[in-house]
Amino acid sequence: MLLPLKKSILQKVTYTPKDSKPITLWIKRDDLLHPHISGNKYRKLKYNLEAAKEQNHNTILTFGGAFSNHIAASAAAGKELGFRTIGIIRGNELGGDIEKTLKKNPTLNFANKQGMQFKFIDRSSYRLKHTQKFIEALKNEFGSFYLVPEGGTNDLAVKGCEEILGDNESNFDYICSAIGTGGTISGIINSLKLHQKVLGFPALKGDFLSDEIKKYVHSTDNWQLLNDYHFGGFAKINPELVHFINDFSLQTGIQLDPIYTGKMLFGIIDLAKKGYFEDKVKILAIHTGGLQGISGMNQRLKNKNLPFIITNHD
């Protein structure tokens, strides 16, 4: 995929929690790969968009929620590479007054400016998005398209995520990744060295992710999911997490998002404080981007009179 990419650097950081000794780890800055198609979204889209081009498709159709990183990245990639993009968005109430929706929703507003066409559907219909009948109805409405699943996860996405780790990451003992649909961590698991272990931090509540990951990975003994850091479920957040994200940014200069990387780093620091990691092990956290979601989350926080996330440009 011919996109102008920056280098994903390894950055060593030291963070000092309140009432605890300093904790040192490394962060792989995949968030720096591209301004709008960064982190795991670039990795997941890479081979899918190559396949779409090889199959002579000119339209990409995909699914997502109103603040989806995947929707924003797909729209940006489509514009940059000359694809028409269609987003099937969960929540038919959003389509009632599209101008009002775009004014209130920075993610959809961005995707709209990238040329993405929206179809808003109710939540019960959205749950049928994987069925052949549903997909055939979309083809009748929009014509031929290349289908990318919600969150971007499929075999080609996992292949792209297998490229996250390279020779520069071979000396780390623990690789830490946030989890949404499971594609990113699956790729990481498949590319591990023998001495390495992956710790996954699900952003969603529930135990179903293990089964999803097992569909894509070759091994089951070198990874573990830590389900105590989702803060109540997907897109759930509280003042404690906001404070941590702001404090981490202040100390390290690295912006975290509230849906994925903020929860992952909170979990890593908490585990380190509790003595989870052996002495002298090297810990690497993957920064999967997602920073576009901060604006939408801050709107929700301000509406509730809660502390908001301070961004690097504030």
C-alpha positions, 0 to 999 in steps of 0.5 A: 500500500503506497502511503507516505509513512513515518518510522515507528520508533522505539521509545524508552520511558520512565513513569513514576506513579504516585506513592510508587517507585519509577517504572521503566518500559519501552513503547513502540510508536506505531501512532506515528506511522501516519497522521490519520491511518496510524497504529494498528489501523494501517497494519490491518488495512495494508493487505486488505487494500492491496487485495481490493486493488488486485481484485479491481475493486474501486469501492471499500465498504466497512462497518463501525460505531459513531466514534470508530477509529477504523471508520476514520482510518478507512475513510482517510485511506480510501481518499488517499488511494482513490477508493470510494468508501462506504461506512455502515454506521451503528445507530439509525438515530444518527442519520435523522439530522446528518448536519447536526450529527456531523457538527457533534461528532468529530469522527464522522465529520472527519470521515465525511470530509474524506468522502465516505458515504454513510448508511445508518442502521439500527442496532438490531440490524447491525447485529446481522452484518455478517450474514450473507443476506445482509451483505447481498442487500448491501450489494444490491444497494451500493453495487460491487465492493470489497468488504472489510469487517468491523474493526478491520480484523480478518486473515489479511489484517492479522498478516499485516499485524504480524509485521509490528514486531521485527528484529529490533523488538526481539530482545523484549520479554513481554509484549503488551497490546490493547485488544478490540476485535483481536486482530492486532494481538493475533498478529503479534502472537504469530510473530513472537520469539520463543522467549517472549510472551504477550499480555493482552488488555481487552477494551471490551467486557466479557470472555469471548475474545480468547475464542476469537484470537484462537481462530488466528493464532498458532499457539496458545501458551505464549499469551494471556488476557488480563480482563481487569482493566476495561473500566466497565466496558468498551468506551467506559471511562472514569476520572481515575483513568483520565488523571492517569492519561494526563499524568502519563502524557505530562511525564513522558510526552506521549499521548494516550487514547481513552479507549485502548492505549490508556487502559493498557498502560494503566494496566501495565503500571498497575501490574508493575506496582503489584510486582507482576513482572520479574526483575530486569525483564524488558517490557514493550507496549505497542501504541496502536494509535486511536488518538482521533477518538479523544475529541469525541470522548472529551465532549462526553466528559464535558457534558457530564462535568467530568475532568477531560483529557488534555491533549498535546496541543491544548 
